[in-house]
Amino acid sequence: MKKLYQITAEGKKELEKELDELKAQRGEVAEKIANARDYGDLSENAEYDAARELQNQVESRIADIEDILQNATIIKPKDGASSISVGCTVVLQNDGKRVTYTLVGPVEANPLEGKISDESPIGQALLGKTKGSIVEIETPKGKTTYEIVEIK
């Protein structure tokens, strides 16, 4: 059974850009392999092994991205949403400090960019909640309580 992926339109564009860049690297990687072959015995050729490993990584990532794009469902943010769902941007407040998260699918989750997966503990705690709700989230540092200030 094929896995379906939820991604935003922006996430799809980022994956397509990465795919184009990886496909462009194929020629460079093939050239590295050819150059490494010229060094002689392949059984003890570290440059050849490294070039082949790079080729495997590039080809594996290309296959992953192509699979994601073929089986992707585009998340459309709901303007004026009253409850939190995938695609929403949420502003949370704790002790006067505000944080903003966008709830995305696991493929494009990147906490450093404020994109959290709907499958993460924070994402699961937020799903279905409404503005003004108090949410208790279990983090590695312990439980933290947030108020949902805004849903975009």
C-alpha positions in Angstrom: 0.0 0.0 0.0 1.4 3.4 -1.0 2.0 6.0 1.7 0.2 9.3 1.1 2.1 12.5 2.1 0.6 15.8 3.2 2.6 18.8 2.0 2.0 22.4 1.5 2.2 24.1 -1.9 5.4 25.8 -0.6 6.8 22.4 0.5 6.1 21.0 -2.9 8.0 23.8 -4.6 11.0 23.2 -2.2 11.0 19.5 -3.0 10.8 20.1 -6.7 13.7 22.5 -6.5 15.8 20.0 -4.5 14.9 17.3 -7.0 16.2 19.5 -9.9 19.4 20.3 -8.0 20.0 16.6 -7.3 19.4 15.6 -10.9 21.9 18.3 -12.0 24.5 16.7 -9.7 24.3 13.3 -11.5 26.8 14.4 -14.2 29.2 15.7 -11.5 28.9 12.5 -9.5 29.5 10.3 -12.7 32.6 12.4 -13.4 33.9 11.8 -9.9 33.4 8.0 -10.4 35.2 8.1 -13.7 38.1 10.0 -12.3 38.4 7.7 -9.3 38.4 4.7 -11.7 41.6 6.1 -13.3 43.4 5.8 -9.9 43.7 2.0 -10.5 42.7 -1.0 -8.4 39.0 -0.5 -7.4 39.2 -2.8 -4.4 41.5 -0.4 -2.5 40.3 2.9 -4.0 38.9 5.1 -1.3 38.0 7.9 -3.8 36.0 5.4 -5.9 34.2 4.1 -2.8 33.4 7.7 -1.7 32.1 8.6 -5.2 29.9 5.5 -5.3 28.5 6.3 -1.8 27.7 9.8 -3.0 26.0 8.4 -6.0 23.9 6.1 -3.8 22.9 9.0 -1.6 21.9 11.2 -4.5 19.9 8.5 -6.2 18.2 7.4 -3.0 17.1 11.0 -2.2 15.9 11.4 -5.8 13.8 8.3 -5.5 12.4 9.5 -2.1 11.4 12.9 -3.4 9.8 11.4 -6.6 7.8 9.1 -4.4 6.7 11.9 -2.1 5.7 14.1 -5.1 3.8 11.3 -6.8 1.8 10.4 -3.6 1.4 13.9 -2.2 -1.8 15.6 -1.2 -1.5 19.4 -1.1 -2.5 20.9 2.2 -4.6 24.1 1.7 -4.7 26.4 4.7 -8.2 27.3 5.7 -8.7 31.1 6.0 -10.5 32.0 9.1 -10.3 28.5 10.5 -11.9 28.2 13.9 -9.9 25.1 14.9 -6.4 24.0 14.3 -5.7 21.6 11.4 -2.8 20.7 9.2 -1.8 23.8 7.2 -2.7 26.3 10.0 -0.2 28.7 11.5 -0.7 29.1 15.2 0.5 31.7 17.6 1.0 30.4 21.2 1.8 32.4 24.3 3.5 31.3 27.5 4.4 33.7 30.3 4.3 36.7 27.9 6.5 34.9 25.4 5.0 34.2 21.9 5.9 31.5 19.5 4.6 30.8 16.0 4.3 27.4 14.5 2.9 26.1 11.2 1.4 22.7 11.4 2.6 20.6 8.4 3.0 16.9 7.5 6.1 15.0 8.7 7.8 15.3 5.3 8.4 19.0 5.5 8.6 19.4 9.3 11.5 21.6 10.4 11.2 22.9 14.0 14.0 25.4 13.4 11.9 27.1 10.8 8.7 26.9 13.0 7.2 24.0 10.9 6.0 21.2 13.2 4.6 17.9 12.2 1.0 17.0 13.0 2.4 13.7 14.2 4.7 15.3 16.8 3.6 15.6 20.4 3.1 19.4 20.0 1.2 18.9 16.7 -1.0 16.3 18.2 -1.8 18.5 21.2 -2.8 21.4 19.0 -4.9 19.6 16.5 -8.6 20.5 16.8 -8.0 23.2 19.5 -9.5 26.6 19.2 -8.4 30.2 19.8 -8.2 30.9 23.6 -7.7 27.3 24.5 -5.1 26.3 27.0 -2.9 23.5 25.8 -0.5 21.4 28.0 2.3 20.1 26.0 4.8 17.4 27.1 8.3 18.4 26.1 11.7 16.9 26.9 12.1 19.6 29.5 8.7 18.8 31.1 5.2 20.0 30.7 4.6 23.4 29.3 1.3 25.3 29.1 0.4 27.5 26.2 -2.6 29.7 25.4 -3.6 29.7 21.7 -3.6 33.4 20.8 -4.2 33.2 17.1 -5.0 30.7 14.3 -4.1 31.8 10.8 
